[in-house]
Each structure stands twice: as structure tokens, then as C-alpha cells.
Amino acid sequence: MADRYLHLTGTAPGRFLTRRLGLPQPAPLRRWTLETPRLEGPLLHLTAGASAVTGVAEVLSRSGLPVVGDTDRPAAIVLDATGVAKAAGLGDVHAALHPVVRSLAPGGRIVVLGTVPSPEDHHQAAAQQALEGFVRSLGKETGRGSTVQLVRIPVGGAAQAAESTLRFLLSPRSAYVSGQVIELTTATATPGPAADPAAPLTGRTALVTGAARGIGAAVASVLARDGARVIVLDVPGAREELERTADRLGATALPLDITAPDAADRIAAAVPDGLGVLVHNAGITRDRRLANMPADRWASVIEVNLDSVLRTTDELLKAGVIARGGRIVATASIAGIAGNTGQTNYAASKAGIIGLVRSLGPRAAADHGVTVNAVAPGFIETKMTAAVPLFIREAGRRMNSLSQGGLPVDVAEAVAWFAQPDSTAVNGQVLRVCGQSLLGA
């Protein structure tokens, strides 16, 4: 559904009127296309004190942006704050960014590199945790479609672990991701093979549930674009839409109720050579306040959104269907983080997904060589949100740092980043794709 307010603020009269009234000023977001595959302009590399990781400059040189030490109009700024170990060191963060933050180009990117707060050194922990508050606040200040993130590299680690993450965050693919903290691991999952940057999923089979329409169809499309052989799964009642999606992408349709007792067996039969990527996107809502919610509405949401994910994941991992070096990506929601009136069942199911990811991620990496992550969408422009009453819909669109709703492709791009072979160090993470929503911030 068209965002007429966003269009209005792009006109001269609209800009004048909304500024006079003190209304939000959303900027059109520049997303990835074949014609605009990267940001336009240089990357400014700054350091707060001495770096505590190796190889930052080398990794940035492969970002696709020209790296400079000084410029008037950077498309992106990367601040290496990994060496900040005391509160006084935060002054170096201010000194580095204060003179240049206004010069960031519209739609620009700021990424702060930090390290994991130490449980043994409370001074280092305080200084590094301070970076999180700093980044989340700066994300609410930059405006003009710009985003700000914090990437934590393990203490004593190398910047190479952050390469796929930086490539994603410093590109148009991350247009609707802001104010996020991504904590990398010392990679225990099996690293993927060297990938063609233009088609990093070549040779991999990806299965996407709930893929007949909306976010699931967008995820399938982006994975296919990145070279994967895609299988799209949805309930038999959506067979017609599912087959249209499959035909459009050159994918295989698998009409299947994911809650069926034999769902995992049927998935395994459809992928005799194993799965490289499993995306749990199927989900339903049965909204009603708890006092008015019958047991069947509660149970159906928990079964589809959570139980089926747990059951099929366990069975597919146990059977070795998900290959070593594989990726599992589940769909959570900001409702599972912040809660939502009338959605106690839905929010419980999506919070459960977050618990699954955080618990299973380290064990799946150690035992099966597989990473487990989740995306948590905020207000995404779909048929479902188009049916929301006007004033509630407008509030949902504006209550984030980018003052607009996201698109299904924004979620899909995040899933594709998790799915990449070189995203091995990204594990147990829940990435909010919400434009830095004020809910649960």
C-alpha cells in the first residue's frame, strides 16, 4: 500500500507544511537494485584510541566503497572503538564523530565497532556497554534515511569475522535496519566455501515456509536472486498462490501444513541432497484480548508459530538434513520483544522464537556446524498491515527513527545475510528489521 505521507513530504509544499507543524520528515530509502548495488561515496575510517582487533583496514578495503581517512561527504563512517576500555576513552568516541556526523550523506551508514563487554573487567564492560546507548541514541538523531549500528567483535578476535556483517550494513540492503547491536562469535560453525559475491548461495538449497505471499515470498525471491535453489512451502489451501510464486522464481512448490506430524519427513524427502538454508517464516495471528480469547485461538498460534518450528528443527537437525555449514533463520517479531495489545498468543510465540535462537545457536554450531538466527520485523507494508485502521497504521509507520514502514524485501535482505556462507560468526542473533522502532527500544 502506498505511503501517501512519505510522498507528500517529498514535495516542496509538503516539506514546508510538515516542518511548520513539527511532523516527522521521512526520507525515501535507497534499497538494493542492480542499478544501485552500493552506496555512493567514500567510507570514512576512524579510530577511537588504539584498535583492539586486527585487520579492520583490510576488511573495509573489500567493502566495495573507497576507504579514506578524511572527506567532506562520506557515504559511510566506520568508527573502530574496540580499544575503548575505560570511561575516559569514550571521549575519543565523541572526538572522532562530533566533527563529521553532520557531513554524512543522506541515506548514509555509521557503524561503530566494539568488543564484547568483559565479565572480569567492569571498567571495560562499562565502557563497551556505553557504546550501545550511544549508538541507539545516535540512530534517533541522524535523520535523512541514515542508520547507525554497533558490531561487537570477540575480544582478541580478528575483523575478518565481521566481513559479511559489514558488507551488509554498509550497503543499501540494510536500509531499514538501524539502532541494532550485532554480537559476533568465535566461529565454531562450519564456514561455508568461498562464495561468488554476486551469487553467494550458488549450490545451496533453501527452503522457505509461509512462502506463498508477503514476507515469505520476498525471502524466497532474494534467496533465488543470490543463487540458491529454492523450495517454497505453504499450506495446501494456498497452493495456487504458492505455485505462482514458484513459477515466478523458478522454484519448487511444496504444499504442506508445517504442523503436520510428518512435516519434517516430507521436507527431508523433498531435499535428498540436504538443505543449506532453512527459513521458518510460516505464521498466523488470531488476535483477541486474553480475557476474550478461547483456548483454540491460543493453541493454534502457538502450534503454527512456535511448536512446529521447534519440532521440525529438532527432527531435521537430528536426521542430518541440514548440512554442515547450513543456516537456520526464523521469523520473530517486535511484538515478541515489546508486547502488543490483543496479541498475547502471538507475542508469546515470537518471544519463544527468540528463546529458541539464543539457546540453540551455540549448540547447533558446536554439534552440527549450523548457525541459528532470527529476524524480528517491525511495521512492514503487507496486505495484513494495509487492513489495519488508518490512524493505527499511520502510528505504526511513524513510530521509528526512519518515520516509515519497511518493505518485505527489507526482511528478506536480512535473511539473505544470515544465510550467506561467510556469515559463520553471526550466530544466536535476533536482528530487528524495524527502522529502530520506538516499541521495545
Sequence and secondary structure as in RCSB ss.txt:
>XXXX:A:sequence
MADRYLHLTGTAPGRFLTRRLGLPQPAPLRRWTLETPRLEGPLLHLTAGASAVTGVAEVLSRSGLPVVGDTDRPA
AIVLDATGVAKAAGLGDVHAALHPVVRSLAPGGRIVVLGTVPSPEDHHQAAAQQALEGFVRSLGKETGRGSTVQL
VRIPVGGAAQAAESTLRFLLSPRSAYVSGQVIELTTATATPGPAADPAAPLTGRTALVTGAARGIGAAVASVLAR
DGARVIVLDVPGAREELERTADRLGATALPLDITAPDAADRIAAAVPDGLGVLVHNAGITRDRRLANMPADRWAS
VIEVNLDSVLRTTDELLKAGVIARGGRIVATASIAGIAGNTGQTNYAASKAGIIGLVRSLGPRAAADHGVTVNAV
APGFIETKMTAAVPLFIREAGRRMNSLSQGGLPVDVAEAVAWFAQPDSTAVNGQVLRVCGQSLLGA
>XXXX:A:secstr
   HHHHHHTSHHHHHHHHHHT           SS  S SS EEEEESSS SSB HHHHHHTSSS EES  SS S
EEEEE TT  SGGGHHHHHHHHTTTGGG  TT EEEEEEE   SS HHHHHHHHHHHHHHHHHHTT  TT EEEE
EEE TT BGGGGHHHHHHHTSGGGTT  SEEEE     S      BTTBTTTT EEEEES SSHHHHHHHHHHHH
TT EEEEEE GGGHHHHHHHHHHHT EEEE  TTSTTHHHHHHHH TT EEEEEE         GGG  HHHHHH
HHIIIIIHHHHHHHHHHHTT EEEEEEEEEE  THHHH  TT HHHHHHHHHHHHHHHHHHHHHHHHHS EEEEE
EE SB SHHHHTS HHHHHHHHHSBTT S B HHHHHHHHHHHHSTT TT  S EEEESSSBSTT 
